[in-house]
Amino acid sequence: MFATVAIGRGVRHLARLTRHGGSALPGKVVERIDPGFLARTLAQLPYGVVLVSGTNGKTTTTRMVASMLSDLGLRVFTNPTGSNFTRGVVSALLTEVSLTGKLDADIAVLELDEAYAVHFVKQVRPKYSLLLNVMRDQLDRFGEIDNTARLLSHVAEATTGTVVLNREDPRIAALASKVPRGTSVRYFGLAQALKRFFPTDDEMNAAFEGDGKTADATTPSAGTATGADDTGAGTGADEHCADVTLVEVRDHAATFLMDGRNHDTDVKLEGVYNLYNAAAALSLVRAVAADVPETKMRGDADALIKAVSDVTPAFGRGEVIDVNGSPVELLLVKNPMGFRLSLASFAPQGCDTMIAINDEYADGRDMSWLWDVDFTSLRETGVAMVSGVRAWDMALRLGYEEVPVGTVDTDFDQAVTSFVTANPGKPKHMYCTYTAMLKARAVLGRITEVSDAGVGR
């Protein structure tokens, strides 16, 4: 173990000095020289592993769960950078274990890419899993949506304690049939009046095909009604009862239903979609609290609501960086539903907008999904800057949508610098694919103070 940790840390140090590789490179090396390192290290944890997966919201929800469990009393290990392959988890472990391989934590909360989650559960069976949703995403990697659901079914089958499922996503809810005997199932859900703001993949695609079904991703206004009853239940008599239900959304505030009681709270998270992620996180944390002694972890409703109110955005997911008095908001986009919800959650009026699209492996090589995003909300204000490897493809898409574009610049460093330093004091939105977001943080780190997300600058 000593040699494994020493080699891994040496690779990490060298990669940072030379700025080659990335946050996952040390993990890739360790996986090659010591394939049992991951399972051996995580086996030390007294309360096991939480695995979070799904198409949208993994990084933010993982951060929520880890932050809440920590606030409630547990020592938590997590992979905070969004490097969600198994080698990314190994890399994160290398920064936390002692040279003898000891991991000083009670529980691990890990984000895993849908495909790599399958590899992970072959090595480590999670005690808890949280499966968020399935959307069409990176078709070149995952194939069609039913294949993504099939990948996540392996996680449900491998979980030993509790599986938390999205009641409103039919493909996710159906995974209850894959859960082994002895493993509990919980659900998180939406009040009936909020469901239209979170269309499923099928509903969204039906709307594009013009069959009249609703796929409204418009941001709910303050004080959104919760429907005729406040139970959060859907209209179908056979719907599963949700452990946690999101019943109302407001500006940086929400109401959650737990155990028949509504709980109001302010939140620091950006974007209405993250309030639904918060319901998922609450349900998972409640499952953990049910298994951990009260002397070790607080699990009452008031403590849970206080913990969720204190969660801050994950890097690049509504993260705000100040540049010479201008708040620059980094917004990750990687599929049609995520982009639509981001555009709906962040009004462009009074702000400058930049879109940066890359097509590297971590982004997905197939960018045809951009044609499934409705950009009409940007017509009035336009887009000040378009950059990234696929800048001209993005500019063409905006042109078809009659959205004015100020500048197209494929020199990424120059584009980011020009965008964030123009119009000092004016708020700015940067919509970025994953690798573009990492590069944008690196450029911003040379201009202003940027928190260390573990990925270097």
N, C-alpha and C positions, 0 to 999 in steps of 0.2 A: 504493500500500500504506500509506503514512504516513497518508493521510486516512482510510482504512478503519479502521486500528487506533485512531486518535485519536477518531473518532466512536464506535466500539464502546466504548471505555473511558469516554467521556463519558456514554454511555447507562447503563453499569453504575454509575458514580458517582451519577448522578441517581436511578436506581432504588433504590439503597441509602439515599440521603438521604430519599427520599419514601416508602420501603417499598412501592412499587408495582411490579408485574411480579414477576419472579423471577430465578433464576440464569440462565435461558435467554433473557431479554428482549434483552440485547445481541446475542446470536447471531441472533435473529430479525430485528433491524434490519440487521445486517451481511449476512445472506443476501439481504435485499431490495436493498441498495445495491451489493453486490459478490458476485454468485453464485459467482465462481471462487475466492474467498478460501480455502475449505476445501481444495480439491484442490491449489491452488498452494502452500499452507503445508505440507501433509503430504508433498508431493513432495520436500521437502528431506531427509527422514529416510533415512539410509543403510541401515537394516535394515527399513524399511517400516512397515506398520500391522498390528496384531493386532486383530481384531474378535471380540468375545464377544457371543453372543446366545442366546436360548432363553427359556422361560417362567419358570423358577425358578432363582435363584442367580447372576444376571448380575453384580450389584454386588459381592457378596463375591468371586466368582471373578475378576472384573476386578481387584479390589484385590490378590488373591493373586498373580496373574500379574505385575502391575506391581511389587509389593513384592519378589517373588522376582528378577525381572530386574534390578531396581535393586541388590539385595544382591549379585547375582552379577557386577556390574560395568558394566551399561549405564545410560546416561542415558535416563530414561523420561518421556514425556509421557502423561498419562491424564486422563480426566474423572471426578473423584473423588466428585461429589455424587449420582450416580445420575440426573442429568438426561440421559436416554439417547435424546433426539431429536437430529437433526443440528444443530439450533440450540444444543443444550446443549454439543455438542462445540466448535462455533464460539465460544461464550461462554468455555469453558475455554481455548481457544487464545489468546483476547484477553488473558488474564492472564499468559500465558507468553511471547509473542513480543515482540521489540523493536519500537520504533516503525517500523523499516524492514521488519518482517515476518519477521525471522530467528528460527527456533525452535531453541533449544539443546538438542537431544535426539538420541538414536540411533534410538529406536523409539517408536511410539505404541501404547498398549493402551487400546482404546475399547470401552465398553459401548454397545450399540445395541438399542433396542426392536425387536421382530421386524418391525414394519411399517416403521419408519424405517431399519432396516438395508438394506432394498431401495432406498430413496432414496439412502442413503450409497454403496452399491456402484456406483450409476450415475455417481457423481462420482469415487470413489476405489476402486480395486481393492485389497483387502487382500492382503498377502503371506501372512498366517496367519489362519485363522478357527477359533473354538472354539464348537461348537454343542452346547448342554447337554441340552435336553429339550423336549418339547412337551406341554403340559397345557391343559385347558380354562381359559381366562383372558380376561376382558374380552370376552365374546361379542359385545357391542355394537360392538366395534372390529374384532376379528379374525375373527369368525364361528366356525365349528366347527374342531375340532382339525386336520383335514386341510388346511384353508386356512392355518393357522399353519405347518405343515410345508412347504407350498408357498412361503410367504414366505421361509423359511430356505433353501429350495433355491436361491434366487437368490444367496445369499451363497456357498454351495458352488460354484456355477457361476462366480463372479467371482474366487475366490481363486487366487492365482498360485503360491504356495509349498507350504503344507501345510494341510490341513483336519483338525481333530481332532473326532471324533464319539463320542457316547455309545453304546457297544456294546449296552447293555441297553434302550435305547429304540428299538423297531423302526422308528418313523418317522424318527428321526434317523439310525440306522445305514443305512437305505435311501438316504440322500442321497449315499452313496458313488458311486452310479450317475450323479450329476449333476456330479461333480468332473471338470474338464477334463483332457485328456491332458497329462502333464508336471507335474501337481500331485499331491503325495503325500497319502496318507490314513493317519491314526493313530487309534487308539481308546483310550478309557479305560473301565474296567469294574469289576464287582463279583465277588467270590468267590460261588460258588453259595449258600453258607449265608446270605449277607447280602441276597440279592435280595428276599426277602419283606419286608424292612424298607423297600424302595424300590419300591413297586408302580408299574407304568406307569399311565397314565391309563385305559387299557382295563380293566386289572385292578381298579382302584379303583372304576370305575363298574359293573363286573360284580358286585362285592361288594355295592354299594348296591342292585342290582337283584335280589339274593338268589339267584344261580345257583350259589352254593357256592364260587366262586373266592376265593382269599385276597387280602386287601388290608391286611395287618397293618403299621401304621406305628408299632408299639410300639418304644420305644427299646431297642436291643440292650444287654444287661447287660455288665458288665466281663468281659473274657476271652471274648467270643463266639468259638465255634469257627469255623474256616474251611471245614469240610467234609472229605471223605475225602482230598482231595489239596490241596496248597497252591499250585497253579498259578494259581488264580483263574479258571480256565476254566469255562464253563458245561457243561451236559450235552450240548448239541447238537454233533455232530461237525463241523458246518459253521460254527460260530461263529467270528467273527474273533478273532485273537489280540490281546489288549489290550497297549498299550505300557506302561500303568500300571494296576494292579489294586488296589483297596481290599480287603484280605483279612481285616482284623480291626479292630474299634472298641472303645475303652475310654473311661473318663472323661478327657476332654481328652488323648487319646492315640490313635494309630492305627498300623497296619502296612500298608505299601504294597509290592507286588511289582513290581520292575523288573529286567529282564534276568535273570530266574530267581533273584533273590535278594530275600529279605524285608528290609525296612527299618523298624525301629520308631522312633517319634518322639512326643514330647509336642507338643501344639498349644495355642495361646492362643485359638483360635476356639471359639465357643459353638454347640452344636447338632450332633447326629450327622450331619445332612444336609450340613453344611459339610465334613465329612471326605470325603464323596464329591466335593464341589466341589474339594477339595484334590487328589484324584486327577486331575481334569480339568485343573487348573492345572499340575500336574507334567508331564502329557503335553504340554501346549502349550509349556512352558518347555524341555522336552527337544528339541522340534522346532526352537525358535529356537537353542538351544545347538549343534545339529548344523550350523547354517549360519554361526555367528559364530566367528571365530578364537579359539583358546584364550587368546591374548594379550589379547583384549578382554573375554572373559566366561568365568568358570568354569562348567563344565557337568558335572562328575563327580557321581555319585550322592550322595556324602556332602555335597557343597556344596548340592545340590538339597534334600535332606532338612533340612539346617540352615536353609535359606531358608524352607521351608514352616512350620517350627516357630516362626519369628519373626513370622509374619503376625498382625496384630491385627484384630478385627472392623471391618467397614465401619460407617459411621454408621447407626444405626437397625436394624442387623442383629445383634442380640446385644450392642449397645453398652451399657455399664454407666455410669450417671451417679450420683454420690453426692449425695444430698439430705439434709443434716442427719443423716448416719450411716446412712441407708437406701440400699442399692444398688438403683437403679431401672434395670431392664433393658428396653430398647426393642426390640420384636420386630415386624418388618414382616410383614404378612399380606396376600395379595392374590388368593389362589385356594384351592380346597379342599385340594389336596395340600400347599401351603406351610403352611396353617393347621394341618392335621393333624400334619405333622412338627414344627412348633413346639410344639404342645401335648404331643406325645410326648416332646420333648427337654427340656422345662422343667417339672419336677414342681411342681404347685401347692401341695403341702403346705408349711406354714411360711411362705407368701408371701401378699401381697395381690395381687389380679388386677384389671386394668382392661382393657376392650375399647373401642376408639374406631374407629368406622366412618364414613368419608366416601364420597360418591359423585361426587366431582368428576371431570373428564375423565381426569386422571392415575391415578385409582383404578379407572376403569371405572364406567360408570353403572349397570350391571346387577348388583345385589347378591343375586340369587337363588341364587348359588353358596353363600351362607352355609348353606343348607339341606342342602348336601352335606358339611358338616363335622360330625364326631362330637364333641360337647362333653361327653360323659358323664364324662370325667376331671375335670371341674370341679364335679360334683355335691356332693362331700364338702366342699370348701372354699368353693364359691360364687364369685361375681364381685362385688367390692366396688363397682365403678363402671363404668357404661356411658355413653359419650358419643359425640359426633360427629353429623354431619348425619342419619345413619340410626340414631340411638341406639335409638329405639323399635322399629325393625325387629329390631335385634340383641337387645333385651330380650325381644321376642316369641319369637324363635328359642330363646333360653335357657329361656324358660318352657316351651316344648314339650319341651325336653330335661330338664325338672325340675331345672334349675340355679338355685339361689337367687341373686337379684340384690339388692345392698344399695341402691344409688342409681342413678337414671337422670337425667342432667343434660345438657341440650343446650347449656348455656353452657360452651363448651369450656375457656376459660381458667380458669374457676371450678372445673370438674370436675377438671382436671389438678392444679391447686394444692391442692385439697382432698384428692385421692387421695395425692399424694406427701408431704404434710406430716402425714397421719394416721399413727398408730402409729410414731413415730420409732424407727429402728433395724431395723424389720422389712423384709426384702427385698420388692421389688415387681416384678411383671411387667406391662408395658403392651403389649398386642397392638394394633397400629395399621395402618390402610391407609396408603398412601404420603403423601397430603396431611395426614392426621391426625398421622403421625409427624413431618413437618416442623413442623407447628404445635406439637406437644408439645415438640420441641426448643426452639422459640422461647419457650414458656412457661417451660420449665426454665431457659433462659438468663437469665431475669429473677430466678430464685430461687437459682441456684448456677452454678458454672463449667461451661460446656459448650464443648467443642472446636469450633473453626470448621470447618465442613464446606464452606464456600464458598457457603452459601445464605443467609447473614445470620441475624438473629434477629428 
